[in-house]
Amino acid sequence: MDVAIIGIGLHRFGRSPGLSGMQQGASAVRNALADAGLSWKDMQFAYGGSQDAGNADALVNELGLTGLQFTNIWNGCATGGSSLHAAYSAIKSGEYDVGVVVGFDKHPRGAFNPKPADWGIDEWYGETGMMLTTQFFALKTQRYMHDHGITEESLIRVSEKAFTNGSLTPTAWRQQALSYEEIANSAMISDPLRKYMFCSPAEGGAALIICNADKAHLYSSKPLYLKTAAVRTRHYGSFEVFAPSQAMNVADASTVTASKAAFEQAGIGPEDIDVMQLQDTDSGTEIIHMAENGFCEHGEQEKLLREGATGINGSMPINTDGGCLANGEPVGASGLRQVYEVCVQLRGEGGARQVPNNPKVGYTHVYGAPGLSGVNIITK
């Protein structure tokens, strides 16, 4: 049984001081329902998550007490991908025909700095500063650059592309394009990552209406198809964030195994993807994920970025809405924002940021600490 996406909704990311995170999530659901031409009472189930803005199931207080099954999902930055996987599985099982996936959040300003004990790590790891997000992403990037010959030029080009794309995206938080020089001369935060190479914790909401594809024609004249949703955790020896030690033999990252599973389940390969969203909590992370998702070999990113391959008009458009760098990251919503953007592109509704040549296959990838990845493949 195939799964269709028949409605998409977003509450713009950034800062909304007059609204709670939950209200932003409810706004996204209402927008998705309107897009699908359905009402809340038509929903048979819901899956959703939030890190800092309350229990997602409390959205029923905003949307209506209809008695539907609502399951909270929490998987770090992979919450959106995990919520969609759960909903995808619910449809595939045949138990439900139509439901909603939603994510929202409202984070305070400043870098995330979680408690080691919450992640099964001894206190010394936090005392060294490694639980601070800017630190552990920087060290992971530093090691990757050393191992694969990546220079600072590539980090700058990723950020330059992100802010250019954000300037073309009405719902993006950061809508000011930045020059190569502005990024290169910005303050160093955690070597090798500078001020404009990190995303910011943010606010916002995103929602999808999905259904049994056999019944999509009853709801929508423009359904898209979720060919697969895969979520995988880390193996022993994979080099992930929040890793207090490293095995002698390095294993594939969770992103590699999630990506391979998704391509196998969808029956296609990386060469078939027309537009993609890759997790970019920082510019180094996007570079790493280009290879881990199978779109290039390790070390090839430098050449691809210099040639503009990842731009909107390039051969492998990545993060056409500016990604996390330009949109910020409300953790519960971020993975669903990726799917929202791919759907916009496949519908041909991207406006100034629209990928040319009628894209037909899209790909999303989200990565969360301590080493969890979710991949979705969407087609016309």
URVENMO-V914900 format. One record per residue. N is the residue number from 0. RES is the residue in three letters. OMEGA is omega in whole degrees, -180 to 180 (999 if undefined). NEAR is the number of other C-alpha atoms within 12 Angstrom. D_CENTER is the distance of its C-alpha to the mean C-alpha in Angstrom with 2 decimals. Layout:
# URVENMO-V914900
n->{N;N}
res->{RES;RES}
omega->{OMEGA;OMEGA}
near->{NEAR;NEAR}
d_center->{D_CENTER;D_CENTER}
This chain:
# URVENMO-V914900
n->{0;1;2;3;4;5;6;7;8;9;10;11;12;13;14;15;16;17;18;19;20;21;22;23;24;25;26;27;28;29;30;31;32;33;34;35;36;37;38;39;40;41;42;43;44;45;46;47;48;49;50;51;52;53;54;55;56;57;58;59;60;61;62;63;64;65;66;67;68;69;70;71;72;73;74;75;76;77;78;79;80;81;82;83;84;85;86;87;88;89;90;91;92;93;94;95;96;97;98;99;100;101;102;103;104;105;106;107;108;109;110;111;112;113;114;115;116;117;118;119;120;121;122;123;124;125;126;127;128;129;130;131;132;133;134;135;136;137;138;139;140;141;142;143;144;145;146;147;148;149;150;151;152;153;154;155;156;157;158;159;160;161;162;163;164;165;166;167;168;169;170;171;172;173;174;175;176;177;178;179;180;181;182;183;184;185;186;187;188;189;190;191;192;193;194;195;196;197;198;199;200;201;202;203;204;205;206;207;208;209;210;211;212;213;214;215;216;217;218;219;220;221;222;223;224;225;226;227;228;229;230;231;232;233;234;235;236;237;238;239;240;241;242;243;244;245;246;247;248;249;250;251;252;253;254;255;256;257;258;259;260;261;262;263;264;265;266;267;268;269;270;271;272;273;274;275;276;277;278;279;280;281;282;283;284;285;286;287;288;289;290;291;292;293;294;295;296;297;298;299;300;301;302;303;304;305;306;307;308;309;310;311;312;313;314;315;316;317;318;319;320;321;322;323;324;325;326;327;328;329;330;331;332;333;334;335;336;337;338;339;340;341;342;343;344;345;346;347;348;349;350;351;352;353;354;355;356;357;358;359;360;361;362;363;364;365;366;367;368;369;370;371;372;373;374;375;376;377;378;379}
res->{MET;ASP;VAL;ALA;ILE;ILE;GLY;ILE;GLY;LEU;HIS;ARG;PHE;GLY;ARG;SER;PRO;GLY;LEU;SER;GLY;MET;GLN;GLN;GLY;ALA;SER;ALA;VAL;ARG;ASN;ALA;LEU;ALA;ASP;ALA;GLY;LEU;SER;TRP;LYS;ASP;MET;GLN;PHE;ALA;TYR;GLY;GLY;SER;GLN;ASP;ALA;GLY;ASN;ALA;ASP;ALA;LEU;VAL;ASN;GLU;LEU;GLY;LEU;THR;GLY;LEU;GLN;PHE;THR;ASN;ILE;TRP;ASN;GLY;CYS;ALA;THR;GLY;GLY;SER;SER;LEU;HIS;ALA;ALA;TYR;SER;ALA;ILE;LYS;SER;GLY;GLU;TYR;ASP;VAL;GLY;VAL;VAL;VAL;GLY;PHE;ASP;LYS;HIS;PRO;ARG;GLY;ALA;PHE;ASN;PRO;LYS;PRO;ALA;ASP;TRP;GLY;ILE;ASP;GLU;TRP;TYR;GLY;GLU;THR;GLY;MET;MET;LEU;THR;THR;GLN;PHE;PHE;ALA;LEU;LYS;THR;GLN;ARG;TYR;MET;HIS;ASP;HIS;GLY;ILE;THR;GLU;GLU;SER;LEU;ILE;ARG;VAL;SER;GLU;LYS;ALA;PHE;THR;ASN;GLY;SER;LEU;THR;PRO;THR;ALA;TRP;ARG;GLN;GLN;ALA;LEU;SER;TYR;GLU;GLU;ILE;ALA;ASN;SER;ALA;MET;ILE;SER;ASP;PRO;LEU;ARG;LYS;TYR;MET;PHE;CYS;SER;PRO;ALA;GLU;GLY;GLY;ALA;ALA;LEU;ILE;ILE;CYS;ASN;ALA;ASP;LYS;ALA;HIS;LEU;TYR;SER;SER;LYS;PRO;LEU;TYR;LEU;LYS;THR;ALA;ALA;VAL;ARG;THR;ARG;HIS;TYR;GLY;SER;PHE;GLU;VAL;PHE;ALA;PRO;SER;GLN;ALA;MET;ASN;VAL;ALA;ASP;ALA;SER;THR;VAL;THR;ALA;SER;LYS;ALA;ALA;PHE;GLU;GLN;ALA;GLY;ILE;GLY;PRO;GLU;ASP;ILE;ASP;VAL;MET;GLN;LEU;GLN;ASP;THR;ASP;SER;GLY;THR;GLU;ILE;ILE;HIS;MET;ALA;GLU;ASN;GLY;PHE;CYS;GLU;HIS;GLY;GLU;GLN;GLU;LYS;LEU;LEU;ARG;GLU;GLY;ALA;THR;GLY;ILE;ASN;GLY;SER;MET;PRO;ILE;ASN;THR;ASP;GLY;GLY;CYS;LEU;ALA;ASN;GLY;GLU;PRO;VAL;GLY;ALA;SER;GLY;LEU;ARG;GLN;VAL;TYR;GLU;VAL;CYS;VAL;GLN;LEU;ARG;GLY;GLU;GLY;GLY;ALA;ARG;GLN;VAL;PRO;ASN;ASN;PRO;LYS;VAL;GLY;TYR;THR;HIS;VAL;TYR;GLY;ALA;PRO;GLY;LEU;SER;GLY;VAL;ASN;ILE;ILE;THR;LYS}
omega->{179;-179;-179;171;-174;178;179;-180;-177;162;-169;-179;178;177;177;-172;-179;-176;171;175;-179;177;177;175;179;178;179;179;180;178;179;177;178;179;-180;-177;-178;177;-179;-178;177;-176;-180;-179;174;170;-180;-177;177;177;-170;-171;176;180;-176;-177;177;174;180;176;179;-169;179;-179;-174;178;-178;173;180;-179;176;178;175;-180;179;-179;177;-178;-179;179;180;177;180;177;179;-180;176;-179;179;177;-178;-179;-178;-178;-177;178;-175;-180;-174;172;-175;173;179;175;177;-175;171;179;177;-178;173;180;-174;-180;-179;-176;-180;-177;178;-177;179;-175;-177;-178;177;-179;177;179;-173;175;177;-170;-179;-178;-173;175;-180;-179;177;178;-180;179;-178;179;179;-174;-171;173;178;-179;180;179;-179;177;-179;-177;176;-180;179;178;-177;-177;173;180;177;-180;180;-172;-175;-178;-179;177;-178;-175;178;176;179;-180;175;-177;179;179;-178;-177;179;-174;174;-180;176;-175;14;-172;-178;-175;-175;178;179;167;180;169;-169;175;176;179;177;-178;177;170;-180;-178;171;-174;179;-178;-177;-178;178;-173;-169;174;-177;-180;169;-172;176;-174;177;172;-177;176;-180;175;-173;171;174;180;177;-174;-174;172;-176;176;-176;177;-178;179;179;180;-177;178;176;176;178;177;-180;-177;177;-179;180;179;-179;180;179;-179;-179;-180;178;179;-180;-178;-179;-176;-179;-178;-174;173;178;-179;-177;175;171;-175;178;-179;178;179;179;-174;174;-179;-177;177;173;-177;174;174;175;-179;179;-175;-178;-180;-179;-180;179;-179;-180;-176;-175;178;-177;-180;-178;-177;179;-176;-178;175;-175;178;-178;176;178;-177;-178;-177;-171;-178;162;-164;-177;-173;-166;-179;178;172;177;-179;176;-177;178;177;176;-179;-179;175;-177;-175;-174;179;-176;-179;-176;174;-177;172;170;-179;-175;-177;-180;-173;174;-179;177;-177;179;174;5;178;-175;-177;175;-179;175;175;-173;-178;171;999}
near->{22;30;39;43;54;43;42;42;43;44;44;38;47;37;30;24;16;11;22;26;44;42;34;43;52;40;31;41;47;37;32;35;36;24;28;36;23;28;24;31;21;26;34;29;35;45;47;54;49;48;36;28;32;26;27;42;33;27;40;31;17;22;30;19;16;19;17;23;24;29;30;31;34;33;37;36;42;50;45;55;55;46;50;57;40;35;45;43;30;32;36;26;16;18;18;27;34;42;45;58;61;65;64;58;49;39;33;23;17;17;25;31;24;26;21;24;15;16;22;17;21;19;18;15;25;25;16;14;25;29;33;26;33;36;30;37;42;33;30;33;38;27;22;30;30;16;14;19;20;29;29;32;29;37;41;37;38;52;50;37;45;52;41;32;42;34;27;28;33;25;31;38;36;34;25;25;26;30;20;25;15;20;30;25;19;21;16;19;23;28;24;36;40;28;27;42;49;46;42;35;37;42;45;49;56;54;54;54;56;53;46;36;31;22;22;26;17;19;29;27;18;26;34;39;38;42;35;42;42;41;38;33;28;29;25;19;19;29;35;36;34;36;29;25;17;17;15;10;12;15;19;26;33;37;45;36;29;40;42;33;28;34;32;20;20;28;16;23;22;30;19;23;32;41;49;52;50;54;51;45;51;46;49;46;45;46;47;43;39;40;28;37;42;34;37;24;19;24;25;25;39;31;21;29;34;24;17;22;26;39;35;34;24;24;26;35;41;47;54;52;50;51;56;53;49;46;50;47;55;51;52;54;62;63;58;57;54;52;55;52;48;47;48;40;40;36;33;22;20;27;20;20;34;32;37;25;18;20;31;26;39;47;54;55;58;56;49;40;38;34;33;38;45;50;53;52;50;43;36;29}
d_center->{25.22;22.37;19.68;19.21;16.83;19.43;17.97;14.98;15.07;13.63;15.29;14.77;13.00;15.43;18.59;20.51;23.48;25.29;22.74;21.50;17.91;19.26;20.87;17.69;16.18;19.47;19.38;16.12;17.83;20.98;19.40;17.90;21.32;23.13;21.18;22.24;25.70;25.65;26.39;25.16;28.24;27.19;24.23;25.23;22.37;19.21;16.43;14.37;13.58;13.95;14.76;17.34;18.22;20.14;20.17;18.15;21.25;23.21;21.68;24.65;26.83;25.24;24.95;27.99;29.62;29.70;29.63;26.54;24.87;21.90;20.09;18.09;15.17;14.30;12.43;11.33;7.79;7.35;9.12;7.25;7.29;10.74;11.93;11.45;13.19;15.92;16.50;16.61;19.14;21.11;21.69;22.52;25.03;26.96;27.18;25.41;25.26;22.87;20.47;17.53;14.06;13.15;11.25;12.67;13.72;16.32;16.54;19.70;19.94;19.86;17.93;16.97;20.04;20.03;23.24;23.96;25.75;22.76;21.24;24.58;25.38;28.76;29.35;30.35;26.77;25.91;29.30;28.52;25.52;22.96;20.98;20.20;16.70;18.20;20.68;18.96;16.28;19.30;21.41;18.98;18.70;22.47;23.25;21.14;22.90;26.19;25.77;24.64;26.38;23.53;24.89;23.84;24.08;20.82;19.00;20.62;19.82;16.04;16.36;18.97;16.90;13.99;16.62;18.53;15.77;15.14;18.90;18.78;16.24;18.17;15.39;14.00;15.30;16.65;18.77;21.21;21.18;22.30;24.69;24.65;27.51;25.96;23.02;25.46;27.81;25.49;26.11;25.24;23.30;22.86;24.28;22.96;20.23;21.53;20.86;18.76;16.64;14.67;12.19;13.84;13.39;13.55;14.29;13.15;12.53;11.02;12.91;13.83;17.35;17.86;21.28;23.63;23.67;27.47;27.60;25.03;28.01;29.29;26.42;25.05;26.47;23.13;21.11;18.32;18.06;15.46;17.24;15.52;13.00;13.37;12.69;14.74;16.04;17.88;21.41;24.27;24.34;20.70;19.93;17.17;16.71;19.30;21.59;25.12;26.79;26.41;28.18;30.69;28.99;25.32;23.29;20.19;16.85;14.87;12.45;15.71;16.90;13.83;13.79;17.55;17.63;15.41;17.57;20.67;19.99;19.27;22.29;20.87;19.98;17.81;20.56;19.95;16.48;16.98;13.64;10.28;6.77;6.57;5.28;8.04;9.17;12.40;13.95;15.28;12.09;11.14;14.74;14.71;11.82;13.72;16.49;15.02;13.38;16.87;16.78;19.48;21.72;21.37;23.13;22.82;20.02;22.72;24.58;21.71;20.49;24.12;24.68;21.79;20.27;16.66;17.76;17.74;21.16;20.59;20.68;16.99;15.03;11.70;9.43;12.27;11.49;11.41;7.78;7.61;11.21;12.54;10.73;10.72;8.71;10.16;8.93;9.70;8.15;4.83;3.24;6.41;6.46;4.80;7.62;9.88;9.97;10.75;13.29;14.77;15.32;16.89;19.05;20.22;19.50;17.73;20.96;21.35;17.99;18.71;18.58;22.21;23.96;22.52;19.31;19.45;16.70;12.93;10.34;6.65;5.76;4.27;7.36;9.49;13.13;15.68;14.31;12.15;9.80;8.61;9.08;10.04;12.71;13.97;17.43;20.08}
